[in-house]
Amino acid sequence: MEHDQSQPRQPGLLTRIRRSIWREPWPETDRGRMRLTLNDLILHLHAPRVPRRALRVTYSYGLGIIAIALFLILGFTGVLLAFVYTPSPDKAYASILSLQSQVWIGALVRNLHHWSGNLLLIVSVLHMLRVFYTAAFHPPREFNWLLGLSLLVLVALSNFTGYLMPWDQLAYWATTISTSMLGYIPLVGDSIQHFLVGGSEIGEFALRTFFAFHIVVLPPLMIIIISYHLWRIRKDTFSLPRGLDEPPIDRRRIERVTTIPHLITLELALGLATLALMIAWSTWVDAPLEDAANPAHPPNPAKAAWYFMGFQELLLHFHPVIVTVVIPVLTAAGLFLLPYVDADPRPERDVTGVWFRSRRGRRLAALNALAGIGVTAALVVLDEFWLDLPGLFPSLPTVISNGAIPFGAILWLLGVYYWVLGRRGATRSERNLALFTLLFMAFVTLTVIGVFFRGENMALVLPWTT
Amino acid sequence: MLIAGLVSDFPPGTITPFEQARFFLIRFADGGFLALSVVCPHLACVVGWDGARGRFTCPCHGSEFERDGRVVNPPAPRPLDRYTVLIENDRVKVDTRQVLRRTQTDAADLVYAPSGAADTASHAPPVVPFHPGQPNP
């Protein structure tokens, strides 16, 4: 037989496999790099080119990138944990103990998962603060602010459902308290509670429900919203950092660089740094584990995870309906509506990219941060030692005397303050910034009081005396 | 229906914890019985008896209750829930099937033994006096 010369020469098998995945060779030109960004499934969440200014690390602090790195660490360690964890009240605690003592690097994996979850919550909040204080949520980025808020809620829920998993004292009492809180929601509260708990007491059913939420419901939801959140940055364009007296930036005249390698390198560097830091930290610091759950005896004081101590502190002062329904609804409504009411539509009044909006904004931020700390601490001490509203109005139901009256008074004072700021010439955006700062620092102060200044029976104590 | 013991097992002025059944059996100085749930009506933590201060206290949100269940320190929005106490043939019985919510404490919630009841002690859970000087473990 004669060799068939007409058949074209095929490249080797490995080359063919590689080309079946990536159609083109690694690009050597900017044009090729942009084409690669556009054509790759994950890379195309980015624009092919980004403004050089947007990559300034003192503007974004890379918080979004760090959050995604932590999310990936959580996903990977979470999958490993799922292989050894048993979601049942009589086996969960033992499975954590054996994970820590019997399984190779089991403790490290649990530490990584625990600390990454905690840090993700902190980083998500810092990311929100950065976006708020640089007005990066102003049009056209309103909707991405909402996506970000949804992610923050999902991160908080993931942390919450996660810390129930070990079925230790913290887990048991936190589940008991939180599901009882649902009972105060009007009309639907009891049905939601029944759906989650399945009976009058926390047990097998509740743990399985929370486990399902933690590993099956929340992570895919977050993956979808994160992808959308990233893609929206491309569609809405990066907000650009701007100096205090700098005029609005003409986007047609700014320098742009290709996403590969400029942005991608930054992302990989920050991601790897995050991973390295988390491994180092988790090698030395063990994730906490309390005694096994004991339904007869809560620990004294029984404290929630640190990030819920602000909430728990509020529960000491107000009727549960205020804390479980009114405050969350008002907070969510305020934050979700914020991007639609904050910005001044006149182009010359655009403050996007300016830290704290203006000189007055900077002054207001500093003053309100201090006021938020001082006033909150004073109110907590006042309520603890002198104020007894249910005693003052014994004939009224406690939802009025310990709820509507004190909370209404606080809302009224905040309204007056907001009005006074306007009279003194602050723009709406500056007034919102003042109020946001005041309330955020109030919540931080409540958290610090709850974590450090509450002792036996949740009485106020000085941390250095115990 | 849980048989707590004989009337004479619970001297006036004592509080007896029933850990498994999750209630306190209180006998007041005047001889009246009251069974209070250990579950805090605020957010379902378990309250303990603080003998030094003569109050039930909640370790989760600091609610405090009088020995009749009345709220002396919020955030609890209502008094401690109670169970029905029955006294039959000198036996103190507590109906733990049905927890009774209430918005106000009421002297009528107390149950008294019929006069002339026998006063013979028997095997019963340990009783805790009102003021032992130590919080209940």
Interface residues (C-beta under 8 A of the other chain):
Chain A: W173 T176 I177 S180 M181 P295 A296 H297 P298 P299 N300 P301 A302 Q312 L315 L316 H317 F318 H319 P320 L389 P390 P397 T398 V399 N402 E456 N457 M458 A459
Chain B: E19 R22 H42 L43 A44 C45 V46 G48 D50 T57 C58 P59 C60 H61 G62 E64 V71 P74 P75 P77 R78 T103
